[in-house]
């Protein structure tokens, strides 16, 4: 049978749900740029310290904690990840010698993640490159006024969202910088 070929119809391009053209552009720019910045930070940290951005952030939080130790549950909340994912991350960092686990005195199930001296050195060594990558990827391209606006925008967005796992880290954590973890050099 030689009839006409199969009919082809092009599917309509889906319209963004209720977003204006300007909002759609802003959203796509945000997602594309955050993915690229995250990728650049991961690459830099892998090259400089053999760790991911998540692991760096975990070490940074421990470096700022009293006695360089936190309960596992609190650390999961500050990282906004599940306890299972945290347990896996801490296990990997233990293998590197950067973190250790301790049992909380008088508690059968209480566990602490503790930043080791090697972990302190590792984060201190990685911090300059990490900060340089942030500067190159983001802040060197912005005016001081744009930096202020960016901080205000992300503060507003963050305050309006519920945490994915547990509670948000302290509000001032975002205002400090990646260099904070280097104070104990």
ABEGO torsion letter per residue (X at the ends): XBBBBBBBBBBBBBBBBGBBAAAAAAAAAAAAAAAAAAAAAAAAAAAAAGBBAAAAAAAAAAAABBGGBBBAAAAAAAAGBBAAAAAAAAAAAAAAGABBBBBBBGBAABBBBBBBAAAAAAAAAAAAAAAAAAAAAAAAABBAAAAAAAAAAAAAAAAABBBABEBBBBAAAAABBAAAAAAAX
